[in-house]
Every structure is written in C-alpha cells, then in structure tokens.
Amino acid sequence: MLASQLVAFFVVALLVGRFVKVNNESVVVKENRQSTDIVASVESACKGCINMCALVIAFTALVYLCDEVFRNYPSLCKVLSSILEVTTACTILADKYPLYIISAIIGFGGICVHAQVFSALENITINKLLFFLYRTIQGITAGTVTYILLILFPQSAQVFSSVESAKVGTTTSLAGSVMLVLTAICFLNSISKTKLLRR
C-alpha cells in the first residue's frame, strides 16, 4: 500500500512538472516578528484544526445521509462514499472489496480532503478542476500499482482481517512529546525569519 501510494505521488509529480507551468511571481520578504509568532501560530493551527474537523464531520454526515436516501441502491452508496470521504469509505469497503480498490480510494483522497486542501491554501489560486484531475490520476495509478504488487507478492489473508484484534495505544512517551515540542519550536523559528507571499 505504501509503495503504491509513493509511486502514484511520483507519477503525479512528474506529470505536474512536465505539463503545468507556474508563474514565478513569488516574493520572499524578510520580517522581524516579535513574541506574537507563537500566538499567531497557535491561533492559525486552531483554525486549521477546526476547519478540518468540521469538514470531516460534515462529509461523514453526508455519506450516511446518502446511505439513507439511496438505501435501495447499495452500489451507488458505496461509490458516493468513496468519492466524498476517504476514511468512511475505507471503513465501509474494507471487508468486502479487494486491496487495490482501497488503494485507489486512498490515492484519490475524497472530496473532503480536497476541500481541506482548498481551505488551507485559500490565499493561493488553484485550478480546482486540474487538481481534481490529478488526484483522479493518482488514485488510478495507486490502484494499478497495488494490483500489480499483489500479483507479484500474493497475500493469503486479507490485510484488514487482524484489525479487530489490534491493540491501540492511547499514551505517548515523554521522549516523543519532548521531540514533538522541539520540532514545533524549530518550525516556528524557521517561519519567523522568512515569509513566502504569492500574488
């Protein structure tokens, strides 16, 4: 699964680099910010988290609404869930569909993820139709590569068969928490020196 997604990423990156022309209008402006860096970063992070969570909740509700409206058309419900929200789609389809279908759905990402990207990059102009096209290509590529890998390395058991017996940890180590804080400090320090503005 990971290998197929990586291959799909590289394929899309090559396509974008070959066919998409980017106007070099970026300007790097150096700024001397004060202690408001941390406050602004936390505020921005909170807004981003709220936006992402709200979109996930809204699209998950939309998926279940489609299930109720089109309950007599189960195939249509599965297609809609695959297009709308990737996590819900994988949960619904994992025990009934082959791995390469799941890989294609993950590669596409779902419209919910696309909306999250557009929300995070609201100040940058993006061709949404072209973005949707490339994500579709990424999903098809990921599914195809997974199908080929399954032929080369056949699996005797389903990948998701052991999910129920897996134990999920709810705590993290002190060292991991410290490293996370240090990483955040390094990130804040790096963005406080320069800011990339797009016209």
MDAnalysis code that builds the backbone (N, CA, C; Angstrom):
import MDAnalysis as mda
import numpy as np

u = mda.Universe.empty(597, n_residues=199, atom_resindex=np.repeat(np.arange(199), 3), trajectory=True)
u.add_TopologyAttr("name", ["N", "CA", "C"] * 199)
u.add_TopologyAttr("resid", np.arange(1, 200))
u.add_TopologyAttr("resname", ["MET", "LEU", "ALA", "SER", "GLN", "LEU", "VAL", "ALA", "PHE", "PHE", "VAL", "VAL", "ALA", "LEU", "LEU", "VAL", "GLY", "ARG", "PHE", "VAL", "LYS", "VAL", "ASN", "ASN", "GLU", "SER", "VAL", "VAL", "VAL", "LYS", "GLU", "ASN", "ARG", "GLN", "SER", "THR", "ASP", "ILE", "VAL", "ALA", "SER", "VAL", "GLU", "SER", "ALA", "CYS", "LYS", "GLY", "CYS", "ILE", "ASN", "MET", "CYS", "ALA", "LEU", "VAL", "ILE", "ALA", "PHE", "THR", "ALA", "LEU", "VAL", "TYR", "LEU", "CYS", "ASP", "GLU", "VAL", "PHE", "ARG", "ASN", "TYR", "PRO", "SER", "LEU", "CYS", "LYS", "VAL", "LEU", "SER", "SER", "ILE", "LEU", "GLU", "VAL", "THR", "THR", "ALA", "CYS", "THR", "ILE", "LEU", "ALA", "ASP", "LYS", "TYR", "PRO", "LEU", "TYR", "ILE", "ILE", "SER", "ALA", "ILE", "ILE", "GLY", "PHE", "GLY", "GLY", "ILE", "CYS", "VAL", "HIS", "ALA", "GLN", "VAL", "PHE", "SER", "ALA", "LEU", "GLU", "ASN", "ILE", "THR", "ILE", "ASN", "LYS", "LEU", "LEU", "PHE", "PHE", "LEU", "TYR", "ARG", "THR", "ILE", "GLN", "GLY", "ILE", "THR", "ALA", "GLY", "THR", "VAL", "THR", "TYR", "ILE", "LEU", "LEU", "ILE", "LEU", "PHE", "PRO", "GLN", "SER", "ALA", "GLN", "VAL", "PHE", "SER", "SER", "VAL", "GLU", "SER", "ALA", "LYS", "VAL", "GLY", "THR", "THR", "THR", "SER", "LEU", "ALA", "GLY", "SER", "VAL", "MET", "LEU", "VAL", "LEU", "THR", "ALA", "ILE", "CYS", "PHE", "LEU", "ASN", "SER", "ILE", "SER", "LYS", "THR", "LYS", "LEU", "LEU", "ARG", "ARG"])
u.atoms.positions = np.array([
    [0.833, -1.200, 0.000],
    [0.000, 0.000, 0.000],
    [0.873, 1.258, 0.000],
    [1.858, 1.283, 0.888],
    [2.737, 2.447, 0.960],
    [3.517, 2.622, -0.338],
    [4.041, 1.525, -0.875],
    [4.809, 1.601, -2.119],
    [3.942, 2.117, -3.262],
    [2.712, 1.641, -3.339],
    [1.821, 2.079, -4.419],
    [1.488, 3.561, -4.300],
    [1.277, 4.046, -3.087],
    [0.982, 5.458, -2.898],
    [2.191, 6.321, -3.258],
    [3.388, 5.867, -2.888],
    [4.593, 6.619, -3.229],
    [4.801, 6.686, -4.735],
    [4.584, 5.562, -5.412],
    [4.710, 5.549, -6.875],
    [3.704, 6.519, -7.499],
    [2.476, 6.502, -6.989],
    [1.446, 7.407, -7.511],
    [1.834, 8.865, -7.297],
    [2.407, 9.184, -6.123],
    [2.856, 10.553, -5.849],
    [3.897, 10.997, -6.877],
    [4.875, 10.122, -7.134],
    [5.936, 10.472, -8.073],
    [5.406, 10.619, -9.498],
    [4.465, 9.765, -9.880],
    [3.882, 9.857, -11.217],
    [3.176, 11.201, -11.393],
    [2.363, 11.584, -10.409],
    [1.654, 12.866, -10.480],
    [2.646, 14.025, -10.445],
    [3.693, 13.911, -9.636],
    [4.704, 14.972, -9.575],
    [5.382, 15.157, -10.931],
    [5.684, 14.055, -11.618],
    [6.291, 14.138, -12.945],
    [5.336, 14.770, -13.946],
    [4.063, 14.411, -13.866],
    [3.080, 14.995, -14.773],
    [2.937, 16.497, -14.544],
    [2.862, 16.880, -13.274],
    [2.725, 18.301, -12.949],
    [3.968, 19.065, -13.408],
    [5.143, 18.506, -13.141],
    [6.373, 19.167, -13.542],
    [6.533, 19.271, -15.050],
    [5.941, 18.328, -15.765],
    [6.085, 18.317, -17.229],
    [5.070, 19.205, -17.923],
    [3.840, 19.250, -17.429],
    [2.768, 19.896, -18.177],
    [2.234, 21.183, -17.549],
    [2.500, 21.421, -16.279],
    [1.959, 22.604, -15.607],
    [3.030, 23.674, -15.524],
    [2.710, 24.856, -16.015],
    [3.626, 25.981, -15.952],
    [3.244, 26.878, -14.777],
    [4.215, 27.222, -13.964],
    [3.990, 28.049, -12.786],
    [4.619, 29.413, -13.014],
    [3.841, 30.446, -12.814],
    [4.356, 31.804, -12.925],
    [5.251, 32.112, -11.744],
    [6.461, 32.506, -12.011],
    [7.435, 32.771, -10.953],
    [7.226, 34.178, -10.401],
    [6.163, 34.311, -9.611],
    [5.818, 35.612, -9.050],
    [5.950, 35.639, -7.538],
    [6.631, 34.644, -7.001],
    [6.795, 34.578, -5.548],
    [7.845, 35.575, -5.088],
    [7.582, 36.201, -3.981],
    [8.497, 37.172, -3.419],
    [8.779, 36.795, -1.977],
    [10.028, 36.715, -1.627],
    [10.402, 36.392, -0.258],
    [10.638, 37.691, 0.500],
    [9.893, 37.888, 1.554],
    [10.003, 39.113, 2.343],
    [10.497, 38.754, 3.732],
    [11.573, 39.376, 4.140],
    [12.098, 39.134, 5.478],
    [11.366, 40.015, 6.478],
    [10.964, 39.399, 7.583],
    [10.228, 40.130, 8.602],
    [10.852, 39.891, 9.958],
    [10.836, 40.910, 10.776],
    [11.294, 40.796, 12.158],
    [10.083, 40.756, 13.074],
    [9.643, 39.560, 13.368],
    [8.472, 39.418, 14.211],
    [8.882, 39.371, 15.674],
    [7.916, 39.701, 16.524],
    [8.141, 39.697, 17.952],
    [7.573, 38.415, 18.547],
    [7.220, 38.480, 19.796],
    [6.736, 37.294, 20.504],
    [5.362, 36.844, 20.046],
    [4.747, 37.608, 19.122],
    [3.415, 37.222, 18.653],
    [3.465, 36.029, 17.717],
    [4.668, 35.556, 17.353],
    [4.792, 34.400, 16.474],
    [4.045, 33.197, 17.034],
    [4.271, 32.892, 18.305],
    [3.659, 31.720, 18.916],
    [2.149, 31.883, 18.986],
    [1.689, 33.067, 19.366],
    [0.252, 33.312, 19.466],
    [-0.407, 33.164, 18.103],
    [0.197, 33.773, 17.081],
    [-0.368, 33.701, 15.732],
    [-0.345, 32.274, 15.209],
    [0.722, 31.535, 15.507],
    [0.835, 30.159, 15.034],
    [-0.209, 29.264, 15.693],
    [-0.379, 29.430, 17.008],
    [-1.383, 28.630, 17.715],
    [-2.786, 28.957, 17.217],
    [-3.052, 30.247, 17.008],
    [-4.358, 30.662, 16.505],
    [-4.621, 30.087, 15.116],
    [-3.610, 30.153, 14.254],
    [-3.752, 29.608, 12.905],
    [-3.940, 28.099, 12.935],
    [-3.184, 27.414, 13.812],
    [-3.308, 25.960, 13.919],
    [-4.690, 25.557, 14.411],
    [-5.218, 26.307, 15.384],
    [-6.561, 26.011, 15.903],
    [-7.624, 26.192, 14.821],
    [-7.495, 27.267, 14.057],
    [-8.452, 27.495, 12.973],
    [-8.370, 26.372, 11.944],
    [-7.135, 25.949, 11.631],
    [-6.971, 24.867, 10.675],
    [-7.578, 23.563, 11.165],
    [-7.354, 23.246, 12.449],
    [-7.916, 22.016, 13.021],
    [-9.438, 22.047, 13.036],
    [-9.987, 23.207, 13.398],
    [-11.445, 23.341, 13.432],
    [-12.026, 23.173, 12.043],
    [-11.384, 23.792, 11.041],
    [-11.861, 23.664, 9.668],
    [-11.824, 22.217, 9.193],
    [-10.711, 21.522, 9.473],
    [-10.582, 20.132, 9.034],
    [-11.601, 19.237, 9.726],
    [-11.743, 19.401, 11.046],
    [-12.706, 18.572, 11.785],
    [-14.134, 18.837, 11.325],
    [-14.459, 20.104, 11.084],
    [-15.804, 20.448, 10.635],
    [-16.098, 19.833, 9.270],
    [-15.106, 19.850, 8.372],
    [-15.298, 19.257, 7.050],
    [-15.471, 17.747, 7.140],
    [-14.670, 17.102, 7.991],
    [-14.793, 15.642, 8.157],
    [-16.172, 15.280, 8.699],
    [-16.630, 16.017, 9.710],
    [-17.948, 15.754, 10.291],
    [-19.042, 15.969, 9.254],
    [-18.945, 17.069, 8.499],
    [-19.967, 17.381, 7.505],
    [-20.018, 16.324, 6.412],
    [-18.858, 15.901, 5.908],
    [-18.846, 14.915, 4.830],
    [-19.228, 13.525, 5.324],
    [-18.856, 13.192, 6.553],
    [-19.281, 11.905, 7.119],
    [-20.792, 11.865, 7.265],
    [-21.376, 12.969, 7.742],
    [-22.841, 13.052, 7.835],
    [-23.471, 12.946, 6.458],
    [-22.828, 13.552, 5.463],
    [-23.355, 13.484, 4.090],
    [-23.318, 12.060, 3.553],
    [-22.255, 11.330, 3.897],
    [-22.168, 9.929, 3.464],
    [-23.303, 9.104, 4.042],
    [-23.564, 9.263, 5.344],
    [-24.635, 8.495, 5.980],
    [-26.014, 8.962, 5.508],
    [-26.117, 10.234, 5.153],
    [-27.366, 10.718, 4.573],
    [-27.604, 10.069, 3.216],
    [-26.560, 9.954, 2.421],
    [-26.683, 9.272, 1.121],
    [-27.069, 7.811, 1.312],
    [-26.532, 7.178, 2.363],
    [-26.900, 5.786, 2.642],
    [-28.384, 5.646, 2.934],
    [-28.941, 6.641, 3.633],
    [-30.364, 6.586, 3.952],
    [-31.223, 6.881, 2.725],
    [-30.801, 7.861, 1.926],
    [-31.595, 8.252, 0.758],
    [-31.552, 7.173, -0.327],
    [-30.371, 6.597, -0.527],
    [-30.191, 5.604, -1.592],
    [-29.991, 4.204, -1.025],
    [-30.722, 3.874, 0.023],
    [-30.544, 2.572, 0.660],
    [-30.918, 1.415, -0.254],
    [-31.755, 1.678, -1.240],
    [-32.136, 0.632, -2.199],
    [-31.109, 0.470, -3.311],
    [-30.083, 1.322, -3.304],
    [-29.028, 1.263, -4.314],
    [-27.675, 1.213, -3.609],
    [-27.340, 0.056, -3.033],
    [-26.108, -0.042, -2.232],
    [-24.838, 0.260, -3.025],
    [-24.818, -0.110, -4.289],
    [-23.618, 0.163, -5.101],
    [-23.408, 1.658, -5.268],
    [-24.490, 2.394, -5.481],
    [-24.401, 3.841, -5.608],
    [-23.917, 4.467, -4.306],
    [-24.394, 3.957, -3.183],
    [-23.962, 4.476, -1.874],
    [-22.462, 4.295, -1.682],
    [-21.936, 3.149, -2.104],
    [-20.511, 2.885, -1.940],
    [-19.673, 3.780, -2.842],
    [-20.159, 4.025, -4.053],
    [-19.444, 4.920, -4.959],
    [-19.423, 6.340, -4.396],
    [-20.563, 6.799, -3.897],
    [-20.643, 8.145, -3.329],
    [-19.747, 8.288, -2.106],
    [-19.742, 7.282, -1.249],
    [-18.896, 7.343, -0.060],
    [-17.419, 7.363, -0.438],
    [-17.060, 6.647, -1.496],
    [-15.671, 6.628, -1.953],
    [-15.245, 7.986, -2.491],
    [-16.169, 8.684, -3.128],
    [-15.858, 9.991, -3.702],
    [-15.837, 11.071, -2.624],
    [-16.709, 10.954, -1.622],
    [-16.884, 12.035, -0.657],
    [-15.855, 12.024, 0.469],
    [-15.740, 10.914, 1.212],
    [-14.911, 10.915, 2.422],
    [-14.127, 9.616, 2.507],
    [-12.803, 9.720, 2.467],
    [-11.952, 8.551, 2.293],
    [-11.968, 7.623, 3.516],
    [-11.972, 8.178, 4.716],
    [-11.927, 7.334, 5.914],
    [-13.184, 6.500, 6.054],
    [-14.333, 7.142, 5.902],
    [-15.603, 6.418, 5.970],
    [-15.689, 5.384, 4.859],
    [-15.214, 5.734, 3.667],
    [-15.253, 4.808, 2.538],
    [-14.417, 3.570, 2.815],
    [-13.212, 3.758, 3.352],
    [-12.351, 2.610, 3.660],
    [-12.970, 1.731, 4.738],
    [-13.623, 2.337, 5.705],
    [-14.287, 1.570, 6.762],
    [-15.423, 0.728, 6.191],
    [-16.181, 1.297, 5.272],
    [-17.326, 0.596, 4.691],
    [-16.885, -0.515, 3.742],
    [-15.828, -0.253, 2.970],
    [-15.451, -1.160, 1.889],
    [-14.355, -2.158, 2.257],
    [-13.709, -1.978, 3.404],
    [-12.514, -2.763, 3.714],
    [-12.760, -4.266, 3.751],
    [-13.883, -4.691, 4.267],
    [-14.115, -6.126, 4.433],
    [-14.812, -6.770, 3.238],
    [-15.108, -5.995, 2.185],
    [-15.867, -6.547, 1.068],
    [-15.176, -6.378, -0.282],
    [-14.200, -5.488, -0.348],
    [-13.573, -5.185, -1.627],
    [-12.074, -5.452, -1.560],
    [-11.460, -5.763, -2.707],
    [-10.020, -6.077, -2.714],
    [-9.160, -4.867, -2.363],
    [-7.910, -5.170, -2.056],
    [-6.994, -4.152, -1.558],
    [-6.706, -3.069, -2.587],
    [-6.671, -3.419, -3.862],
    [-6.335, -2.409, -4.867],
    [-7.444, -1.371, -5.022],
    [-8.694, -1.746, -4.722],
    [-9.781, -0.755, -4.733],
    [-9.602, 0.225, -3.584],
    [-9.247, -0.291, -2.410],
    [-8.994, 0.568, -1.254],
    [-7.826, 1.505, -1.531],
    [-6.785, 0.975, -2.181],
    [-5.623, 1.792, -2.503],
    [-5.987, 2.918, -3.465],
    [-6.847, 2.628, -4.432],
    [-7.282, 3.662, -5.376],
    [-8.075, 4.756, -4.663],
    [-8.924, 4.355, -3.729],
    [-9.718, 5.321, -2.971],
    [-8.804, 6.212, -2.125],
    [-7.802, 5.604, -1.485],
    [-6.856, 6.377, -0.681],
    [-6.061, 7.331, -1.563],
    [-5.649, 6.863, -2.738],
    [-4.909, 7.712, -3.658],
    [-5.715, 8.917, -4.113],
    [-6.999, 8.712, -4.358],
    [-7.864, 9.821, -4.764],
    [-8.068, 10.801, -3.607],
    [-8.277, 10.267, -2.417],
    [-8.355, 11.109, -1.220],
    [-9.737, 11.541, -0.805],
    [-10.665, 11.656, -1.737],
    [-12.010, 12.089, -1.384],
    [-12.160, 13.599, -1.442],
    [-13.362, 14.044, -1.769],
    [-13.630, 15.474, -1.899],
    [-13.452, 16.197, -0.568],
    [-13.665, 15.497, 0.531],
    [-13.466, 16.104, 1.847],
    [-12.011, 16.556, 2.018],
    [-11.067, 15.689, 1.641],
    [-9.646, 16.051, 1.722],
    [-9.332, 17.187, 0.763],
    [-9.935, 17.155, -0.422],
    [-9.717, 18.233, -1.382],
    [-10.192, 19.569, -0.800],
    [-11.343, 19.550, -0.138],
    [-11.865, 20.766, 0.476],
    [-10.942, 21.255, 1.592],
    [-10.340, 20.328, 2.328],
    [-9.387, 20.714, 3.362],
    [-8.166, 21.388, 2.759],
    [-7.706, 20.863, 1.625],
    [-6.558, 21.477, 0.944],
    [-6.907, 22.885, 0.482],
    [-8.089, 23.048, -0.129],
    [-8.504, 24.367, -0.605],
    [-8.651, 25.350, 0.558],
    [-9.120, 24.848, 1.693],
    [-9.281, 25.704, 2.869],
    [-7.933, 26.155, 3.405],
    [-6.959, 25.235, 3.430],
    [-5.629, 25.571, 3.950],
    [-4.870, 26.506, 3.018],
    [-5.150, 26.413, 1.714],
    [-4.439, 27.227, 0.726],
    [-5.356, 28.274, 0.118],
    [-6.198, 28.881, 0.952],
    [-7.196, 29.814, 0.446],
    [-6.584, 31.065, -0.174],
    [-5.360, 31.402, 0.200],
    [-4.718, 32.597, -0.349],
    [-3.931, 32.318, -1.628],
    [-3.928, 31.051, -2.049],
    [-3.204, 30.660, -3.258],
    [-4.216, 30.206, -4.300],
    [-4.104, 30.752, -5.492],
    [-5.024, 30.386, -6.566],
    [-4.706, 28.988, -7.078],
    [-5.696, 28.103, -7.057],
    [-5.530, 26.728, -7.510],
    [-6.595, 26.418, -8.547],
    [-6.172, 25.790, -9.633],
    [-7.128, 25.303, -10.623],
    [-7.778, 24.046, -10.056],
    [-8.978, 24.179, -9.541],
    [-9.626, 23.072, -8.844],
    [-9.930, 21.896, -9.767],
    [-10.297, 22.184, -11.005],
    [-10.583, 21.109, -11.949],
    [-9.322, 20.308, -12.257],
    [-8.212, 21.023, -12.442],
    [-6.944, 20.343, -12.709],
    [-6.479, 19.562, -11.486],
    [-6.687, 20.136, -10.303],
    [-6.344, 19.436, -9.062],
    [-7.133, 18.135, -8.945],
    [-8.430, 18.197, -9.229],
    [-9.296, 17.010, -9.179],
    [-8.829, 15.968, -10.191],
    [-8.423, 16.423, -11.369],
    [-7.942, 15.506, -12.407],
    [-6.691, 14.773, -11.961],
    [-5.748, 15.510, -11.382],
    [-4.502, 14.884, -10.944],
    [-4.734, 13.924, -9.777],
    [-5.664, 14.250, -8.890],
    [-5.965, 13.315, -7.805],
    [-6.634, 12.051, -8.330],
    [-7.430, 12.201, -9.388],
    [-8.028, 11.019, -10.018],
    [-6.943, 10.143, -10.638],
    [-5.991, 10.776, -11.328],
    [-4.872, 10.029, -11.903],
    [-4.073, 9.339, -10.805],
    [-3.883, 10.042, -9.693],
    [-3.148, 9.453, -8.571],
    [-3.869, 8.233, -8.018],
    [-5.187, 8.306, -7.901],
    [-5.943, 7.166, -7.404],
    [-5.872, 5.978, -8.343],
    [-6.023, 6.217, -9.633],
    [-5.951, 5.129, -10.619],
    [-4.556, 4.499, -10.618],
    [-3.530, 5.343, -10.534],
    [-2.151, 4.832, -10.515],
    [-1.893, 3.993, -9.269],
    [-2.335, 4.477, -8.123],
    [-2.132, 3.742, -6.867],
    [-2.837, 2.391, -6.905],
    [-4.081, 2.371, -7.402],
    [-4.815, 1.111, -7.502],
    [-4.155, 0.139, -8.463],
    [-3.656, 0.648, -9.592],
    [-2.999, -0.215, -10.581],
    [-1.709, -0.802, -10.037],
    [-0.900, 0.034, -9.381],
    [0.359, -0.447, -8.813],
    [0.096, -1.478, -7.716],
    [-0.907, -1.235, -6.885],
    [-1.256, -2.208, -5.848],
    [-1.687, -3.534, -6.460],
    [-2.465, -3.479, -7.539],
    [-2.900, -4.695, -8.225],
    [-1.699, -5.483, -8.748],
    [-0.731, -4.770, -9.341],
    [0.474, -5.433, -9.863],
    [1.297, -6.032, -8.724],
    [1.426, -5.280, -7.624],
    [2.197, -5.788, -6.481],
    [1.543, -7.011, -5.853],
    [0.220, -7.052, -5.852],
    [-0.473, -8.214, -5.306],
    [-0.270, -9.446, -6.184],
    [-0.085, -9.238, -7.471],
    [0.219, -10.363, -8.365],
    [1.641, -10.860, -8.110],
    [2.561, -9.921, -7.935],
    [3.957, -10.291, -7.690],
    [4.163, -10.866, -6.296],
    [3.411, -10.336, -5.325],
    [3.530, -10.790, -3.930],
    [2.142, -11.147, -3.407],
    [1.629, -12.308, -3.796],
    [0.261, -12.673, -3.395],
    [0.122, -12.821, -1.893],
    [-1.040, -12.388, -1.398],
    [-1.339, -12.465, 0.028],
    [-2.366, -13.559, 0.267],
    [-2.116, -14.386, 1.287],
    [-3.042, -15.477, 1.590],
    [-4.156, -15.051, 2.525],
    [-4.020, -13.891, 3.154],
    [-5.033, -13.396, 4.086],
    [-5.273, -11.926, 3.824],
    [-6.453, -11.454, 4.170],
    [-6.773, -10.055, 3.986],
    [-5.983, -9.201, 4.968],
    [-5.603, -8.022, 4.500],
    [-4.820, -7.124, 5.349],
    [-5.624, -6.656, 6.539],
    [-6.933, -6.456, 6.345],
    [-7.766, -5.888, 7.394],
    [-8.344, -6.948, 8.334],
    [-7.943, -8.210, 8.168],
    [-8.537, -9.268, 8.971],
    [-8.107, -9.203, 10.432],
    [-6.973, -8.570, 10.718],
    [-6.469, -8.533, 12.096],
    [-6.716, -7.201, 12.777],
    [-7.542, -6.353, 12.176],
    [-7.753, -5.019, 12.751],
    [-8.441, -5.098, 14.097],
    [-9.435, -5.981, 14.213],
    [-10.205, -6.054, 15.456],
    [-9.349, -6.496, 16.634],
    [-8.332, -7.334, 16.376],
    [-7.513, -7.840, 17.471],
    [-6.339, -6.935, 17.805],
    [-6.150, -5.883, 17.012],
    [-5.022, -4.991, 17.250],
    [-5.271, -4.129, 18.473],
    [-4.226, -3.901, 19.237],
    [-4.322, -3.073, 20.425],
    [-3.839, -1.670, 20.080],
    [-4.646, -0.696, 20.393],
    [-4.317, 0.691, 20.078],
    [-3.828, 1.393, 21.332],
    [-2.630, 1.968, 21.246],
    [-2.082, 2.687, 22.381],
    [-2.715, 4.066, 22.516],
    [-2.951, 4.481, 23.746],
    [-3.587, 5.784, 23.975],
    [-2.649, 6.788, 24.624],
    [-1.413, 6.371, 24.905],
    [-0.462, 7.274, 25.539],
    [0.818, 7.337, 24.702],
    [1.566, 8.398, 24.905],
    [2.843, 8.556, 24.222],
    [3.950, 8.692, 25.255],
    [5.167, 8.429, 24.815],
    [6.302, 8.509, 25.731],
    [6.695, 9.959, 25.969],
    [7.408, 10.197, 27.064],
    [7.891, 11.535, 27.383],
    [8.880, 12.017, 26.328],
    [9.744, 11.111, 25.869],
    [10.733, 11.488, 24.852],
    [10.051, 11.909, 23.557],
    [9.002, 11.191, 23.184],
    [8.271, 11.549, 21.974],
    [7.606, 12.911, 22.092],
    [7.064, 13.199, 23.257],
    [6.428, 14.504, 23.470],
    [7.444, 15.634, 23.420],
    [8.610, 15.409, 24.038],
    [9.662, 16.429, 24.028],
    [10.136, 16.687, 22.607],
    [10.337, 15.624, 21.826],
    [10.783, 15.788, 20.441],
    [9.740, 16.521, 19.609],
    [8.460, 16.271, 19.868],
    [7.401, 16.966, 19.149],
    [7.426, 18.464, 19.439],
    [7.620, 18.815, 20.717],
    [7.699, 20.228, 21.101],
    [8.919, 20.889, 20.464],
    [10.066, 20.202, 20.471],
    [11.280, 20.759, 19.866],
    [11.102, 20.952, 18.361],
    [10.438, 20.006, 17.721],
    [10.167, 20.141, 16.286],
    [9.290, 21.345, 16.006],
    [8.274, 21.549, 16.844],
    [7.388, 22.703, 16.672],
    [8.152, 24.013, 16.855],
    [9.062, 24.053, 17.840],
    [9.857, 25.261, 18.075],
    [10.760, 25.550, 16.878],
    [11.391, 24.505, 16.336],
    [12.250, 24.692, 15.153],
    [11.438, 25.197, 13.967],
    [10.235, 24.649, 13.814],
    [9.373, 25.080, 12.707],
    [8.974, 26.544, 12.863],
    [8.562, 26.928, 14.072],
    [8.171, 28.319, 14.312],
    [9.341, 29.263, 14.102],
    [10.535, 28.832, 14.494],
    [11.712, 29.662, 14.307],
    [12.039, 29.843, 12.833],
    [11.830, 28.796, 12.038],
    [12.147, 28.885, 10.612],
    [11.174, 29.794, 9.871],
    [9.882, 29.742, 10.231],
    [8.914, 30.574, 9.508],
    [8.917, 32.004, 10.005],
    [9.519, 32.257, 11.146],
    [9.565, 33.619, 11.649],
    [10.613, 34.461, 10.917],
    [11.539, 33.818, 10.218],
    [12.613, 34.551, 9.528],
    [12.176, 35.008, 8.148],
    [11.461, 34.146, 7.451],
    [11.028, 34.492, 6.095],
    [9.572, 34.133, 5.913],
    [8.943, 34.840, 4.986],
    [7.528, 34.576, 4.687],
    [7.369, 34.593, 3.178],
    [6.737, 33.548, 2.648],
    [6.527, 33.445, 1.213],
    [5.185, 34.028, 0.853],
    [5.189, 35.071, 0.026],
    [3.955, 35.725, -0.387],
    [3.713, 35.423, -1.858],
    [2.485, 35.072, -2.201],
    [2.103, 34.817, -3.580],
    [1.109, 35.869, -4.022],
    [1.372, 36.436, -5.140],
    [0.464, 37.453, -5.662],
    [-0.624, 36.789, -6.494],
])
